[in-house]
Amino acid sequence: MASSVTAASVVNAAADAASPTGGAFKQLSFYLAKNEVALYPKWNVYDTLFGSIPWQPNMGSTLKGTTPTPSPVLRTTFMPEELTAYPKKDQFTVGERTEDAMLGMHRFESNRFRFLSNFESFWRDHLSYAQSDIVRQIQNANNTFIRTLMYYQAPDAFIVGHGLSSQAGHTSLYRKREMSQANIRLIESITPGGGTLDDLDTDTTHQVASSDTATHTISKSGGLKFREDCGGVNDAGNVTATTLTLKDIFKAMLVLQEDIQAPPFDRTYGAPKTSEMVKGKYVLICSTEAWASLLWDADLRQHGTSGKTQLAPANMNLLKDGFAGDLFGKITAKFDPYPMRFDHNGSLVTPQTQDSSSGKVIPNVSYNAIGTGATGDDNDGSLNDAGNASYEIAFLVGADAFKTINVGPPPKEFAGKNMNAKKFYGMKWNGEVTLTDQFLIPTGSGSAPLSDGAGSELNTYGDYLKFISQAVIGGIAGDTRYCLPISFLRRRTS
């Protein structure tokens, strides 16, 4: 991308270079890293709950987790022998289980930039924004990865209006099942028919790892066909999700607390002490739209002539550091800026798009739209709002459902007052963003004579730069039962 500068900007650049206050922190490396520290906390959603595993080169490609299992509580009554008799004894066996997960690696790059080394104003106006953007995308990718594990590896789901998927009246063979990470990596695999394994309900060669029946396909166990079932297309509304209410959240919380006995959080990783309000609570991760709709929940309104509410008032005071509100003294909410949403046909909808004429990145209209339902018979799939993301997936989670690898930010020592160049260049972190001029650049269009033939050459003169980053991304299950996806029909306050 070519750049243009004015004589004034050249003068300003020269003045900056000659300034006695310039110093080391005016240099490129320090500026970029400082920018990264400021940006990462803005995008943390899931990794503050589960990101606790450090990773460094040469630690291997397989993540192995060993989880101790306590001895079970098998008594409902207890009466020891008399003191004069020989006492009986209990002998407890503590076991352990292991989980393996293959680590993944992904690379992130910006487009290349035309750079003239004398024009410092170009760095501030263009490269700093591009660096901010790639940092944002790295963190979004890591958060999306963690959410992907949470959705597909959870062994059950809560469908608002119907309860647990394992107890709902699904179409035959459809219900939420736990997938292995090997299953999840197949979701986007292209099939010979041109679709993906996420929507192929006849695939019997890749059965879900938690099942011994080949007909329990990825699509029917949490993929497109399962979500389609929750949208009412296949079963004429037998398990069609309804709107989220405080009562449904309370029911889901009782499943975690009573049926699964999931532990509440006692810490958050990488979060300030002010977020310790999450201690002793489960965390509901949802959209701001879903949270706002709870303020007008019917069960908080007065009913009948008695003037009493069906539920005790919910404390929805705002908390700090990304946590927003407390429900029933048991649940703290955290907002996902881009929650999982799907249409009546079960297709996931992307949150943003790019206007082809202006080039602006804008919200995807279908992602924000809420449909009005079906016209005619649900079973034929003829929906007047197909494509609109009328359904959403929230998550109610307890502690230690997963452990994930830390991706950025740089070590806390970077912010110390005693930072110097030697210390700085000795620090590395997973997902670090750097600038490079080591890449090929095109040399011609190919439409002219041989002297302008299409080709490429090394960026020998350093005229171009680009941002690059390489992140190792991985996670492993602690106890996936402690994560409960919640599917519901979206609504707006009216």
C-alpha positions in Angstrom: 0.0 0.0 0.0 1.6 3.2 -1.1 1.8 6.2 1.3 1.8 9.9 0.7 3.4 12.5 3.0 3.6 16.2 3.1 6.6 18.5 3.7 5.2 19.3 7.1 5.2 15.6 8.2 8.9 15.3 7.1 9.8 18.3 9.2 7.9 16.9 12.2 9.6 13.6 11.8 13.0 15.3 11.8 12.1 17.3 14.9 11.0 14.2 16.7 14.2 12.4 15.9 16.2 15.3 17.2 14.2 15.7 20.4 16.1 15.1 23.6 13.0 13.5 25.1 12.8 10.8 22.4 14.7 8.0 24.0 14.3 4.3 23.7 10.5 4.2 24.1 10.2 6.1 20.8 11.6 3.1 19.1 9.5 0.6 17.2 9.7 -2.5 19.5 8.8 -0.8 22.7 5.9 1.0 21.1 4.3 -2.1 19.7 4.5 -4.1 22.8 3.1 -1.3 25.0 0.2 -1.1 22.6 -0.5 -4.8 22.9 -0.6 -4.7 26.7 -3.3 -2.0 26.5 -5.5 -3.9 24.0 -5.6 -7.5 25.2 -7.9 -7.0 28.3 -10.6 -5.5 26.1 -11.2 -8.9 24.4 -10.8 -11.4 27.2 -14.1 -13.3 27.7 -13.5 -17.0 28.1 -9.8 -17.2 28.6 -10.0 -15.4 32.0 -12.2 -18.3 33.2 -10.1 -21.1 31.8 -6.8 -19.9 30.5 -4.2 -21.1 33.0 -1.7 -23.3 31.2 1.6 -21.7 30.2 3.2 -22.9 27.0 6.8 -22.5 25.8 8.6 -24.0 22.8 9.7 -27.7 23.0 7.0 -28.6 25.5 5.6 -31.1 23.0 2.5 -31.3 20.7 0.2 -33.3 23.0 -1.4 -31.8 26.1 -2.0 -34.4 28.7 -4.1 -33.6 31.8 -4.3 -35.8 34.9 -7.3 -35.2 37.1 -7.7 -36.8 40.5 -11.1 -38.3 41.2 -12.4 -38.3 44.8 -13.9 -41.3 46.4 -17.7 -41.4 46.2 -20.1 -40.6 49.1 -22.1 -43.8 49.5 -24.0 -43.3 52.7 -27.3 -41.7 53.5 -27.3 -42.8 57.1 -24.4 -43.5 59.5 -24.1 -45.1 62.9 -20.7 -46.2 64.3 -20.2 -49.2 66.6 -20.3 -48.8 70.4 -17.1 -47.7 72.0 -16.8 -51.1 73.7 -17.0 -53.0 70.4 -14.4 -53.5 67.7 -14.8 -50.5 65.3 -15.6 -50.9 61.7 -13.6 -48.9 59.2 -14.0 -47.2 55.8 -11.2 -47.5 53.3 -11.3 -44.9 50.5 -9.6 -45.1 47.1 -8.7 -42.0 45.3 -8.4 -42.5 41.5 -7.3 -40.4 38.6 -8.2 -40.1 35.0 -6.3 -38.6 32.1 -7.3 -36.5 29.1 -5.2 -36.0 26.0 -5.5 -33.2 23.5 -3.4 -32.4 20.4 -2.2 -28.8 20.4 -2.9 -26.6 17.4 -0.9 -23.7 15.9 -2.2 -20.8 13.8 -0.5 -17.9 12.1 -1.8 -14.4 11.8 -0.6 -11.8 9.3 -1.5 -8.3 8.3 -1.3 -7.1 4.7 2.0 -5.7 3.7 2.8 -2.0 4.1 4.9 0.3 2.0 7.3 2.0 4.4 9.7 4.8 4.1 11.9 4.9 7.2 12.2 8.6 7.5 8.4 9.2 7.9 7.6 8.4 11.5 4.1 9.8 11.2 3.3 6.8 9.0 3.8 4.5 11.9 1.4 6.3 14.2 -1.4 6.7 11.6 -1.3 3.3 9.9 0.8 0.6 11.5 -0.4 1.2 15.0 -4.0 0.6 13.9 -3.1 -2.5 11.9 -1.2 -3.8 14.9 -4.2 -3.1 17.1 -6.4 -5.0 14.7 -4.3 -8.1 14.5 -4.0 -8.3 18.3 -7.8 -8.1 18.5 -8.2 -10.9 16.0 -5.7 -13.1 17.8 -7.6 -12.7 21.0 -11.0 -13.2 19.3 -9.7 -16.4 17.7 -8.5 -17.7 21.0 -11.9 -16.9 22.7 -13.7 -18.5 19.8 -11.6 -21.7 20.1 -12.4 -21.9 23.9 -16.1 -21.4 23.2 -16.0 -24.1 20.4 -14.6 -26.6 23.0 -17.3 -25.5 25.5 -20.1 -26.0 23.0 -19.1 -29.3 21.3 -17.4 -31.0 24.2 -20.2 -30.4 26.7 -22.1 -33.8 27.1 -25.5 -32.1 27.5 -27.3 -28.9 26.7 -30.2 -27.0 28.2 -33.0 -26.1 25.8 -35.1 -23.3 27.2 -38.7 -24.4 27.5 -37.8 -28.1 27.5 -34.9 -28.7 29.9 -31.9 -30.9 29.3 -31.4 -32.2 25.8 -30.9 -35.7 27.2 -34.4 -35.6 28.7 -36.2 -33.7 25.8 -38.4 -35.2 23.1 -35.9 -34.9 20.2 -36.3 -36.4 16.8 -34.9 -39.9 16.8 -31.1 -40.1 17.4 -30.9 -36.4 17.9 -29.5 -35.1 21.2 -26.4 -33.3 22.6 -23.4 -35.6 23.1 -19.8 -35.0 24.1 -17.4 -34.8 21.2 -13.7 -35.4 21.2 -11.4 -32.8 19.9 -10.7 -35.2 17.0 -14.5 -35.0 16.2 -14.4 -31.2 16.4 -11.5 -30.9 14.0 -13.7 -32.7 11.4 -16.6 -30.3 11.7 -15.4 -28.1 8.8 -14.1 -30.9 6.7 -15.6 -30.9 3.2 -17.5 -34.0 2.3 -17.6 -35.5 -1.2 -21.1 -34.1 -1.6 -19.8 -30.5 -1.0 -21.1 -30.1 2.5 -19.4 -30.4 5.9 -19.6 -33.0 8.6 -21.4 -30.4 10.7 -24.4 -30.7 8.5 -24.1 -34.3 7.3 -26.6 -36.5 9.3 -26.0 -39.6 7.2 -22.3 -39.9 7.9 -21.6 -43.2 9.7 -17.8 -43.2 9.4 -17.2 -40.5 12.0 -19.3 -41.4 15.0 -19.2 -39.2 18.1 -16.5 -40.4 20.5 -18.9 -40.6 23.4 -21.2 -43.0 21.5 -21.0 -46.6 20.5 -23.5 -46.2 17.7 -22.3 -45.1 14.3 -25.6 -43.3 13.5 -24.9 -40.8 16.3 -23.2 -38.4 13.8 -21.5 -35.1 14.5 -24.4 -33.2 13.0 -27.0 -34.9 15.2 -25.0 -34.6 18.4 -24.5 -30.8 18.4 -24.0 -29.9 14.8 -26.4 -28.4 12.3 -29.1 -31.0 12.5 -29.2 -30.8 16.3 -29.5 -27.0 16.2 -32.1 -27.4 13.5 -34.1 -29.6 15.8 -33.9 -26.8 18.5 -35.2 -24.4 15.8 -38.3 -26.5 15.3 -37.7 -27.6 11.7 -37.5 -31.3 12.1 -39.9 -32.1 14.9 -42.8 -29.6 14.5 -41.8 -27.8 17.7 -41.3 -30.7 20.1 -38.0 -29.2 21.4 -38.2 -25.7 19.8 -36.4 -23.4 22.2 -38.4 -20.5 23.7 -37.2 -17.2 25.1 -34.8 -17.0 28.0 -36.3 -16.2 31.4 -34.9 -15.9 34.9 -36.8 -19.0 35.9 -35.0 -21.0 33.1 -31.6 -19.7 34.3 -32.5 -20.8 37.8 -33.5 -24.2 36.5 -30.2 -24.5 34.6 -28.3 -23.4 37.8 -30.0 -26.2 39.8 -28.8 -28.7 37.2 -25.2 -27.7 37.8 -25.6 -27.3 41.5 -27.7 -30.3 42.4 -27.6 -32.9 39.6 -24.0 -32.4 38.5 -22.6 -30.9 41.7 -20.3 -28.6 39.7 -18.1 -26.4 41.9 -18.5 -22.6 41.7 -15.6 -20.4 40.7 -13.1 -19.4 43.4 -10.8 -17.5 41.1 -10.4 -16.0 37.7 -7.2 -16.1 35.8 -5.4 -12.9 34.9 -8.1 -10.7 36.3 -7.8 -7.9 38.8 -8.8 -8.4 42.4 -12.0 -6.5 41.9 -13.3 -9.5 39.9 -13.1 -11.7 43.0 -16.8 -11.1 43.3 -17.2 -14.1 41.1 -16.0 -16.3 44.0 -18.6 -18.8 45.1 -20.7 -18.3 41.9 -21.4 -19.9 38.6 -20.8 -17.7 35.5 -23.4 -17.1 32.9 -21.8 -16.0 29.6 -24.4 -14.4 27.3 -25.1 -11.4 25.1 -26.0 -7.9 26.4 -29.3 -8.4 24.5 -30.2 -11.5 26.6 -29.2 -9.8 29.8 -31.2 -6.7 29.1 -34.3 -8.8 28.4 -34.1 -10.2 31.9 -34.8 -6.7 33.3 -38.4 -7.0 32.0 -38.9 -10.6 32.9 -42.5 -11.4 33.6 -41.7 -13.2 36.8 -40.3 -10.0 38.3 -43.6 -8.2 37.7 -46.6 -8.1 39.9 -49.2 -10.8 39.4 -52.8 -10.7 40.4 -54.4 -8.6 43.0 -52.0 -9.6 45.7 -49.2 -7.5 44.2 -46.6 -10.2 44.8 -43.9 -11.3 42.4 -43.3 -14.9 41.5 -39.5 -14.6 42.0 -37.6 -12.6 44.6 -36.0 -9.5 43.0 -32.8 -10.3 41.2 -29.8 -8.2 42.1 -28.6 -7.0 38.7 -26.2 -4.3 39.9 -23.2 -3.8 37.6 -19.9 -5.3 38.7 -16.4 -4.4 37.4 -13.9 -5.9 35.0 -16.2 -7.4 32.5 -18.6 -9.1 35.0 -22.1 -7.6 35.0 -24.7 -8.5 37.6 -25.5 -11.1 40.2 -28.5 -13.4 40.1 -30.0 -15.2 43.1 -26.6 -14.9 44.9 -25.5 -17.8 42.8 -24.7 -16.6 39.2 -22.6 -13.8 37.9 -23.0 -12.7 34.2 -20.2 -12.0 31.7 -20.9 -10.6 28.2 -19.8 -12.2 25.0 -19.6 -9.5 22.3 -20.1 -12.0 19.5 -22.3 -14.8 20.9 -23.1 -18.0 19.0 -26.3 -17.5 17.0 -28.1 -19.7 14.5 -31.2 -19.5 12.3 -34.2 -21.8 12.2 -32.4 -24.2 9.9 -29.5 -24.6 12.4 -26.9 -22.6 10.4 -24.5 -20.5 12.5 -24.5 -16.9 11.4 -21.4 -14.7 11.4 -21.5 -11.4 13.4 -20.0 -9.0 10.9 -19.7 -8.5 7.2 -18.0 -6.0 4.8 -19.9 -3.6 2.6 -18.8 -4.3 -0.9 -19.2 -0.7 -2.1 -17.8 1.3 0.8 -15.4 -1.3 2.3 -16.8 -0.6 5.8 -17.1 -3.4 8.3 -20.7 -3.5 9.5 -22.8 -5.7 11.6 -24.4 -8.6 9.7 -28.1 -7.8 9.3 -29.0 -11.5 9.6 -27.0 -11.8 12.8 -29.0 -9.1 14.5 -32.4 -9.9 13.0 -34.9 -11.9 14.9 -37.4 -13.8 12.8 -41.1 -14.1 13.2 -41.3 -17.9 12.9 -42.6 -20.4 10.4 -45.2 -20.0 7.7 -47.1 -23.2 7.3 -45.8 -26.6 8.3 -42.6 -26.7 10.3 -41.7 -30.1 8.9 -41.1 -28.8 5.4 -38.5 -26.3 6.6 -40.3 -23.4 4.9 -39.5 -20.6 7.3 -40.1 -16.9 6.5 -37.0 -15.9 8.5 -34.5 -18.6 7.4 -31.1 -17.0 7.6 -31.9 -14.7 10.5 -30.1 -15.6 13.7 -33.3 -15.9 15.8 -31.6 -18.3 18.2 -28.7 -17.9 20.6 -26.5 -20.1 22.7 -25.4 -18.9 26.2 -23.2 -20.8 28.6 -23.6 -21.5 32.3 -20.3 -22.8 33.7 -18.7 -23.9 36.9 -15.1 -23.9 37.8 -12.5 -26.2 36.1 -14.6 -27.4 33.2 -11.6 -26.7 31.0 -7.9 -25.7 31.1 -6.6 -23.7 28.2 -3.2 -22.4 27.0 -2.4 -18.8 27.7 -2.2 -16.7 24.5 -0.7 -13.3 25.4 -0.4 -10.7 26.8 3.4 -10.3 27.5 4.7 -11.0 31.0 3.8 -8.6 33.8 7.5 -7.6 34.1 7.1 -5.6 31.0 5.1 -3.0 32.9 7.8 -2.6 35.6 9.7 0.6 36.1 13.0 -1.1 35.7 12.4 -2.2 32.1 15.4 -1.8 29.8 16.3 -2.9 26.3 18.2 -6.0 27.5 15.3 -7.3 29.5 12.8 -6.5 26.8 14.5 -8.4 24.0 14.8 -11.4 26.3 11.0 -11.7 26.8 8.8 -13.8 24.5 5.2 -14.8 24.8 2.7 -17.0 23.0 1.0 -15.0 20.3 3.6 -12.2 20.3 3.1 -9.8 17.3 6.2 -8.7 15.5 7.1 -6.8 12.4 9.1 -8.4 9.6 10.4 -7.5 6.2 11.3 -11.2 5.4 8.8 -12.1 2.7 8.4 -12.1 -1.1 6.9 -9.1 -3.0 5.4 -9.1 -6.5 7.6 -7.7 -9.3 5.3 -7.2 -12.2 1.7 -7.5 -13.5 2.5 -10.0 -16.2 0.8 -8.0 -18.9 3.9 -6.2 -20.1 7.0 -7.5 -22.0 9.3 -9.9 -20.2 11.0 -7.1 -18.3 7.7 -6.6 -16.4 6.7 -10.3 -16.3 4.7 -11.6 -13.3 6.9 -12.9 -10.5 8.2 -12.2 -7.1 11.5 -11.4 -5.3 12.8 -11.0 -1.9 12.0 -7.7 -0.1 15.7 -7.0 -0.2 15.4 -3.2 0.2 13.0 -3.4 3.1 10.4 -1.2 1.3 7.6 -3.3 2.7 6.7 -4.5 6.2 4.0 -6.7 7.7 2.9 -7.9 11.1 3.1 -11.6 11.9 2.2 -13.7 14.8 2.2 -17.4 15.6 0.2 -18.7 18.5 0.0 -22.2 20.0 -3.6 -22.8 20.9 -4.9 -25.7 22.9 -7.2 -26.7 25.7 -8.1 -29.8 27.7 -11.2 -30.9 29.5 -11.3 -30.8 33.2 -14.9 -32.0 33.7 -17.0 -31.0 30.7 -20.2 -31.7 32.7 -19.6 -28.4 34.5 -20.3 -26.5 31.2 -23.9 -26.3 30.2 -24.8 -24.6 26.8 -28.2 -22.9 26.8 -30.2 -22.6 23.6 -33.0 -20.0 23.5 -35.1 -17.9 21.2 -33.9 -14.3 21.1 -36.1 -11.4 22.1 -35.7 -7.6 22.3 -37.2 -5.5 25.1 -40.5 -3.9 23.9 
